[in-house]
Amino acid sequence: MVEIKPVVLFDGVCNFCDKSVQFMIQHDPEGYFMYASLQSDSGQEILKKYGISTEIIDTIVLVENDRAYIQSTAALRIARKLNRLWSLLYIFIIVPPFIRNSVYRFVARNRYKWFGKKDSCMLPDPEIRSRFLS
């Protein structure tokens, strides 16, 4: 049986999202997650498969165990798998989603203004390229 790794979809032109993915990779030394930008062909196929609008770029998406999670739930489920004390952030899953997602959407709406954006998606370094879907 082929193991299907969890996939994190992110906004590939967002500087904040790019730094967040680099942070996740640094704190996921076992390589639990794979990554793809929302704008990539792989990202678009995954969005379609799980019935998520392909126009969406203001959220992180986690596909894990054949289930898709978005916004704060995705972020907290990702944190749960990171090393060091980062996994403790998962405790915030007890906060009702309407509160967590309100904060998440506020940051998402302002991410370009606060952190800027790039003209194109990042190209991963050769040593981590294998963790990105083509």
N, C-alpha and C positions, 0 to 999 in steps of 0.2 A: 504494500500500500504506500502511495506517495504522500508524504507529509506536506500539507498546504500551510505555509507560514502566514501569520496575520499580516495584513497589508495596511499601511498608513497612506492615505491620500491627502495631499496638501496643496495649497496655492503656490505654484511654482515660480511666480513672479513677485511674490511678497517677501520682502527682506526679513520681516519678523518670522514668517513661516519657515524660510530657509534656515535661519539661525535656530529655530525650534527643532527642525529635523537634524541639524548638526549636533544639537544638544542630546537629542534622543539617541543618535548613533553612538555618541561618546559614552552615554550611560546605559547602553544595551550591548555590552561587550560580547555576549553570547550570540548576538545576531538573531534575536527572537523575531524582530519585525523586518518586513520588506517595505519599500517605499515607492511611490509613484506620484507624479504631480497630477492634480485634477485635470489639467489641460492636455495631458499626454493621451495617446491612443489607448494605452492600458487603463489609465484612470477613467477615461470616458466609457470604456467597455464595462468596467466594474460598476460605475454609477448606474448604467443601464441595467445591468444584471440585477441590482438590488432596488431598482425602481426609484432611484434618487435622480432628480433633475440634473441633466448634463450642463445646465447653465449655472449651477451652484459653484461658487468659488469662495464663499465667505465662511466656510466651515472646514474643519478637519474631519475626515472620515476614517474610521477604523473598521476593517472587515476581519472578524475573528470568529472561528468556529462556524463559518457559513452564515454569519449574521453581521449586519452593518450597524454601526453606532456613529452618531454625529455629535457635534458641539461639545458641551462639557462632559457628557458621558464618555465620548471617545477619548478626550484628553485625560480623564481620570483613569480609564481602563489602560491607557498607554502608561501613565505614571506608575500604575500598580506593578508593571513589569520592569521598571528601571531599577538600577542598582542604587546602593547607598540608602539614604533616608528618603529619596524621592518617592519610593513606593508608599510611604506613609500618607502622601497626599490623597490616596484613594479613600481615606476616611471621609472626605468631603462628598462622597457619593450619597451620604445620608441627608445632605441638604436637598430639599425638594428641587426637582429639575427646573421648574419655572424660575426659581431664584438663581440657580447656577447658570442657566442658559441666558438669563437677562444680562448677567455680568459678561458672559462669553460673547454675546452679540454686541455689547457695547465696545469691547476690545476689537472685535472683528470689523465693526463699522469704521473704526478709527485707525486701523493698522497701517494703511498706506500713508495717512497724514502723519502719524507718529514715527513710523519706521521707514517709509518710502517703498518704492517698488522698482523692479528691474524690467528691462525690455524683453528678456527671455528667461526661460527656466535655467536653473543652475546645472552645471555639468559636474557630476560627482568626481572626486579624486579616484584614480585607478584602484587604490586599495579598498575602497568601499563601493565601487561601481557594481559589484556582484549583488549588493543588497537593494538595488533599484530594478524595477521592472522595466523592460525596454519598451 
